[in-house]
Amino acid sequence: MPKRMKLTRPIGQFTVGAWVLLAVTVLIPIFYGIYISFLDIKLSSFLPPQFVGFDNYVAAFKAPETWATLKITLIMMVVGMLVQIPLGMALALVLHRNLKGSKIFSSILITPMLLTPVAVGLTFRFMFDTDLGIINWVLGFVGVENINWLGQQSTGIFAIILVDSWQSVPFVMLLLVAALGSISPQLYEAASIDGATARQTFLKITLPLITPTLLVVVMIKIMDFLKLFDTLFMLTRGGPGNETTTLGLWTYKTGFVFLEFSRAAALGVLIMIITAPVYFLWRRSTKENK
Amino acid sequence: MKVTKKEKFSSYFVLIFASFLALFPLFWAFSTSIKDRVDTYTLPPKFFNFTPTLKNYTSLFSIDAFPKIYLNTIFVTAMSTLIVLVLGALSAYAIARRPSFKGRSSLEALMIAVRALPGIVLLLPLYKLSSFFGLYDSLWALILIYAGFNLPFAIWLLTSFFRQIPIELEEAARVDGASNTRMFVKILLPLAMPGIVATGVFIALLSWNEFLIPVIMAGENSKTLPVFVAGFISNRTLDWGPMAAAATISLVPIVIFTIFIQKYLVAGLSSGAVKE
């Protein structure tokens, strides 16, 4: 039956281009990265690279910076999510009321997420400036002394989370608006007939139904906080010292500032291992969708 | 759901306050960029009571490398977006229309790896490889890496656009004996044009904003705008005027762009996370 043949015509060749590009930019680098993590490539050595086994991993585990920067990454991740998810949710709930002008407000509110993070970081750096910054000036009205925001760990981490939130809350909001929009209005009607309070409606209807989206948000946020680089680089560069350095930025510094290439590659492999659970969860969730 | 007057009032209050927070930094970058040094370095800050000047912009444009940097950014953005759209549309067609085909699962595995892995993990080996092949500081190396890193987003987004096109149209063509290629070119592409444009805009935006790839892979020859903007900060004396001008100049095209394509952006921004 020739017609049936046509219905199942192979289509894999359509994806060859994508496959090749991803092989070159993703697959080969992953394996090459693993390979150089077992060598001793660094600037200070002019000898041909030697195979050193797990030395770089042992060194990475022994280095206090690895754990310190991992801890900072996790703090930013957890605090960041605690700030961004409730705020995104609140804005989504307000937008979901579909008041007059909601569309214009949502256009305005998503603007921050589209902007160049580097330029955003620069702008906020000026706003956080100790002497000239508008943030300290505003805080001055409520009697807060000038704060050296970017010059110390606690306020530095806070500032980084704040700027990241400025750019990411709209994203959380956007996903949750879509999730809220997919809940059938009949459920709410039934609830109001039964005399449910707003609080009950939220806890018993809204929250359970948007939980899948919330889990997606959490997964994306975990990935994005591991990726965090641009605004962090612009605001503090991980300073003072390494006090606001994340594991990703530490890997960058190890490779491109201290030029300890193989050491950095080993840190890269550690990041891969840390990312693996999210990777598999994400993979499973996209498969279930089909 | 009925909204009471009180709820309405508080909703507008929240929306207006949030909008103010969303827009103020943009306003502040712009207003700093048209202020004279004296007006910038003063407290209380001057919001409107200053004489605007273009000094900061002229000093920015007088930097010899600036035009080249701007052109580099446009070129890399345009070329990588083009590559992403061509390869992305082809793959998205296959994924949207066939539940399984050879190579599908490995392709999807790679796509998710790009989403999950921090760029630095891939860029460290890529930097080594590209210097080995003499591709360090070349625009084409940038273009390929931008394209590779952005391709998965494009595929996810385009797949959802392609799925919205009724499959009956293709089935009819199939009965007439059309090949995959013919159906793709004659039926899918024209119908999916709005989606392809939206994807292109979204990918161009990501490329325009990209910092980590060029900061590692670009030297003086292939430097892009975000690297240039970031370079201001390493100077010991912080000169906020020209800095704000540089920030503004990289933000303005985005703001103008997004006003025109608002409607598509929402779909683009949530791609890869939207449930189909």
Contacts between the chains, C-beta under 8 A, distances in Angstrom:
chain1	res1	chain2	res2	distance
A	3	B	174	7.7
A	3	B	175	6.8
A	6	B	174	5.5
A	6	B	177	6.6
A	7	B	174	6.2
A	9	B	179	7.3
A	9	B	180	5.5
A	10	B	101	6.5
A	10	B	102	6.9
A	11	B	93	7.6
A	11	B	94	4.5
A	11	B	97	7.0
A	11	B	98	5.2
A	11	B	101	5.1
A	11	B	180	5.7
A	12	B	94	7.0
A	12	B	101	4.5
A	12	B	102	3.9
A	12	B	103	5.0
A	12	B	104	7.4
A	14	B	90	4.5
A	14	B	91	6.4
A	14	B	93	6.0
A	14	B	94	4.3
A	14	B	180	7.0
A	14	B	184	7.6
A	15	B	90	6.7
A	15	B	91	4.4
A	15	B	94	5.2
A	15	B	95	7.8
A	15	B	101	7.7
A	15	B	103	5.9
A	15	B	104	7.4
A	15	B	107	5.5
A	16	B	103	8.0
A	17	B	86	7.2
A	17	B	87	4.2
A	17	B	90	6.2
A	17	B	91	7.6
A	18	B	87	4.6
A	18	B	88	7.0
A	18	B	90	7.0
A	18	B	91	4.2
A	18	B	107	6.4
A	18	B	151	5.9
A	18	B	155	6.8
A	19	B	103	6.0
A	19	B	106	7.5
A	19	B	107	5.7
A	19	B	110	7.6
A	21	B	83	7.4
A	21	B	87	6.0
A	21	B	144	7.0
A	21	B	147	6.1
A	21	B	148	5.0
A	21	B	151	6.2
A	22	B	107	7.2
A	22	B	110	4.2
A	22	B	111	7.1
A	22	B	114	7.1
A	22	B	148	5.9
A	22	B	151	6.5
A	22	B	152	7.8
A	23	B	110	7.4
A	24	B	144	6.9
A	24	B	148	6.7
A	25	B	122	7.0
A	25	B	126	7.0
A	25	B	144	6.5
A	25	B	145	5.4
A	25	B	147	7.6
A	25	B	148	2.8
A	25	B	149	6.6
A	26	B	110	5.4
A	26	B	113	5.7
A	26	B	114	5.7
A	26	B	117	7.9
A	26	B	122	6.2
A	26	B	148	6.2
A	27	B	110	6.2
A	28	B	125	7.7
A	28	B	129	7.3
A	29	B	121	8.0
A	29	B	122	4.4
A	29	B	123	7.7
A	29	B	124	7.9
A	29	B	125	4.1
A	29	B	126	5.0
A	29	B	129	7.1
A	30	B	113	7.2
A	30	B	117	7.9
A	30	B	121	7.8
A	30	B	122	7.0
A	30	B	125	7.6
A	32	B	125	4.2
A	32	B	128	7.1
A	32	B	129	6.2
A	33	B	121	6.6
A	33	B	122	7.3
A	33	B	124	6.1
A	33	B	125	4.0
A	36	B	125	6.5
A	36	B	128	6.5
A	41	B	128	7.7
A	90	B	14	7.2
A	91	B	14	7.2
A	91	B	15	8.0
A	91	B	18	6.1
A	94	B	11	4.8
A	94	B	14	5.2
A	94	B	15	6.2
A	95	B	15	7.6
A	97	B	1	7.5
A	97	B	3	5.3
A	97	B	7	7.3
A	97	B	8	7.9
A	97	B	11	5.7
A	99	B	3	7.1
A	99	B	8	6.4
A	99	B	11	5.8
A	99	B	12	7.0
A	99	B	15	8.0
A	101	B	15	7.7
A	102	B	15	7.9
A	105	B	15	4.5
A	105	B	18	7.8
A	105	B	19	6.0
A	107	B	262	5.3
A	108	B	19	4.5
A	108	B	22	5.8
A	108	B	23	6.5
A	109	B	15	7.9
A	109	B	18	5.9
A	109	B	19	6.3
A	109	B	22	5.4
A	110	B	265	7.2
A	110	B	266	7.3
A	110	B	269	7.0
A	111	B	22	5.8
A	111	B	23	7.1
A	111	B	26	7.3
A	111	B	255	7.1
A	111	B	258	7.0
A	112	B	22	5.3
A	112	B	25	7.8
A	113	B	269	6.8
A	114	B	205	6.1
A	114	B	254	5.5
A	114	B	258	5.4
A	114	B	265	7.3
A	114	B	269	8.0
A	115	B	26	7.5
A	115	B	209	7.5
A	115	B	251	5.5
A	115	B	254	5.9
A	115	B	255	7.9
A	116	B	208	7.0
A	116	B	209	4.4
A	116	B	211	7.8
A	116	B	225	7.7
A	116	B	226	5.8
A	116	B	229	7.3
A	116	B	247	7.8
A	116	B	250	4.8
A	116	B	251	6.2
A	116	B	254	6.8
A	117	B	209	6.3
A	117	B	211	6.6
A	117	B	226	7.9
A	118	B	209	7.6
A	118	B	211	4.9
A	118	B	226	4.2
A	118	B	229	5.0
A	118	B	230	5.1
A	118	B	250	7.5
A	119	B	29	7.2
A	119	B	226	7.4
A	119	B	229	5.5
A	119	B	246	7.5
A	119	B	247	3.9
A	119	B	248	7.8
A	119	B	250	4.7
A	119	B	251	5.3
A	120	B	25	7.0
A	120	B	247	7.9
A	122	B	29	7.8
A	122	B	229	6.1
A	122	B	230	7.7
A	122	B	232	6.9
A	122	B	233	6.7
A	122	B	243	5.8
A	122	B	244	7.7
A	122	B	246	7.5
A	122	B	247	4.8
A	123	B	25	5.0
A	123	B	26	7.9
A	123	B	28	6.4
A	123	B	29	4.3
A	123	B	244	7.1
A	123	B	247	5.4
A	124	B	25	6.5
A	125	B	233	7.0
A	126	B	28	7.6
A	126	B	29	7.9
A	126	B	32	6.6
A	126	B	240	5.3
A	126	B	243	7.2
A	126	B	244	6.9
A	127	B	25	6.7
A	127	B	28	6.4
A	131	B	43	7.9
A	132	B	40	7.5
A	132	B	41	6.3
A	132	B	43	6.8
A	132	B	45	7.9
A	132	B	240	7.6
A	134	B	28	6.7
A	134	B	45	5.3
A	137	B	43	6.0
A	137	B	44	6.4
A	137	B	45	6.0
A	166	B	21	7.4
A	166	B	22	7.7
A	166	B	25	7.3
A	170	B	22	7.5
A	171	B	269	6.6
A	171	B	270	7.8
A	174	B	266	6.4
A	174	B	269	5.9
A	174	B	270	5.5
A	175	B	270	5.4
A	175	B	273	5.8
A	175	B	274	7.9
A	178	B	270	6.2
A	178	B	274	6.7
A	185	B	1	7.6
A	188	B	1	5.3
A	192	B	1	7.4
A	212	B	275	7.3
A	213	B	275	7.7
A	216	B	273	5.2
A	217	B	273	7.8
A	220	B	273	6.1
A	223	B	115	6.5
A	223	B	116	5.3
A	226	B	118	5.2
A	227	B	118	4.4
A	227	B	119	6.7
A	229	B	118	7.5
A	229	B	119	7.2
A	229	B	120	7.1
A	229	B	211	7.3
A	229	B	212	5.3
A	230	B	211	4.7
A	230	B	212	6.9
A	230	B	226	7.6
A	233	B	211	7.5
A	233	B	215	7.9
A	233	B	230	6.8
A	234	B	230	6.3
A	234	B	233	6.3
A	248	B	118	4.7
A	248	B	120	5.3
A	251	B	118	7.9
A	251	B	120	5.2
A	251	B	121	7.3
A	251	B	124	7.2
A	252	B	120	5.2
A	252	B	216	8.0
A	255	B	120	7.7
A	255	B	124	5.1
A	255	B	127	7.8
A	256	B	127	7.9
A	256	B	216	6.6
A	261	B	124	7.2
A	261	B	128	6.8
A	264	B	124	5.5
A	265	B	124	5.8
A	265	B	125	6.9
A	268	B	120	6.8
A	268	B	121	4.1
A	268	B	124	5.5
A	268	B	125	7.8
A	269	B	121	8.0
A	271	B	117	7.4
A	271	B	118	5.9
A	271	B	120	7.8
A	271	B	121	5.3
A	272	B	117	6.5
A	272	B	121	6.1
A	275	B	116	5.0
A	275	B	117	5.9
A	275	B	118	7.6
A	278	B	116	5.7
A	279	B	112	6.1
A	279	B	113	6.9
A	279	B	116	4.5
A	282	B	112	5.6
A	282	B	115	7.0
A	282	B	116	6.3
A	283	B	108	7.6
A	283	B	109	7.2
A	283	B	112	5.4
A	286	B	108	7.3
A	286	B	112	7.1
A	289	B	275	5.7
A	289	B	276	5.7
A	290	B	99	7.2
A	290	B	276	7.9
